[in-house]
Amino acid sequence: MSDPLIRELDHYVVLEPGRAEQLLTAADTLPWLEHHLARLTEPPADLAALPDGAARAQRLLETACELEVEPGVAVQWFAVRLEPPALS
């Protein structure tokens, strides 16, 4: 089971081979994951029973940090907490 604190985070650093890292909101990370899942011939076995791409992306966001999009090539996402600047 995933750490409940992760779900409280609103931003993710996403990494794709050959591209610069991106900082996305949680709302933008879900469609990013859906896009990568849609490009797969078959969803990962643990996601296959879920009804659609949105549910699969949500499950991935909550339980993993990497998706192999082709043999030896993976995308990754990591939850980050953005702290407001310290007041002087």
C-alpha positions as CSV (number, residue, x, y, z in Angstrom):
1,M,0.0,0.0,0.0
2,S,1.3,3.5,-0.8
3,D,2.2,6.0,1.8
4,P,-0.8,8.3,2.4
5,L,1.5,11.4,2.5
6,I,2.4,10.9,-1.2
7,R,-1.3,11.5,-2.1
8,E,-1.0,14.9,-0.3
9,L,1.7,16.0,-2.7
10,D,0.6,18.2,-5.6
11,H,3.7,18.1,-7.8
12,Y,5.8,15.5,-9.6
13,V,9.1,15.5,-11.4
14,V,8.7,13.5,-14.5
15,L,11.6,12.0,-16.5
16,E,11.5,10.8,-20.0
17,P,14.5,9.5,-21.9
18,G,16.0,12.1,-24.2
19,R,14.0,15.0,-22.7
20,A,14.6,17.5,-19.9
21,E,13.0,16.8,-16.6
22,Q,9.6,18.4,-16.1
23,L,7.8,19.6,-13.0
24,L,4.1,18.8,-13.3
25,T,1.1,19.2,-11.1
26,A,-0.7,16.1,-10.0
27,A,-3.5,17.0,-12.3
28,D,-1.1,17.2,-15.2
29,T,0.8,14.1,-14.3
30,L,-2.3,11.9,-14.6
31,P,-2.8,12.6,-18.4
32,W,1.0,12.3,-18.9
33,L,0.8,8.8,-17.5
34,E,-2.4,8.0,-19.5
35,H,-0.6,9.0,-22.6
36,H,2.3,6.6,-21.9
37,L,-0.1,3.8,-21.0
38,A,-2.1,4.3,-24.2
39,R,1.0,3.8,-26.2
40,L,1.6,0.3,-24.8
41,T,0.4,-2.7,-26.7
42,E,-0.9,-4.2,-23.4
43,P,-1.2,-2.6,-20.0
44,P,0.9,-4.0,-17.2
45,A,-0.6,-7.2,-15.8
46,D,-1.5,-5.5,-12.4
47,L,-3.4,-2.8,-14.2
48,A,-5.2,-4.9,-16.9
49,A,-8.3,-5.4,-14.8
50,L,-8.9,-1.7,-14.2
51,P,-11.7,-0.2,-16.4
52,D,-9.8,2.5,-18.3
53,G,-6.7,4.6,-18.8
54,A,-7.6,7.1,-16.2
55,A,-8.0,4.4,-13.5
56,R,-4.8,2.8,-14.6
57,A,-2.9,6.1,-14.4
58,Q,-4.3,6.9,-11.0
59,R,-3.3,3.4,-9.7
60,L,0.2,3.9,-11.1
61,L,0.5,7.3,-9.6
62,E,-0.4,5.9,-6.2
63,T,1.7,2.7,-6.3
64,A,4.7,3.1,-8.6
65,C,7.3,5.5,-9.9
66,E,8.3,3.9,-13.2
67,L,6.7,2.5,-16.3
68,E,8.6,0.6,-18.9
69,V,7.4,1.9,-22.2
70,E,9.5,-0.4,-24.4
71,P,12.2,-2.9,-23.5
72,G,14.9,-1.2,-21.6
73,V,13.2,2.2,-21.8
74,A,11.2,3.7,-18.9
75,V,9.5,6.9,-17.8
76,Q,9.7,7.8,-14.2
77,W,7.8,10.2,-11.9
78,F,8.6,11.3,-8.3
79,A,6.4,13.2,-5.9
80,V,8.0,16.4,-4.7
81,R,6.9,18.9,-2.0
82,L,7.3,22.5,-3.0
83,E,8.0,24.5,0.1
84,P,7.1,28.2,0.2
85,P,10.1,30.5,0.5
86,A,11.1,31.2,4.1
87,L,10.0,34.6,5.5
88,S,12.8,36.7,6.9
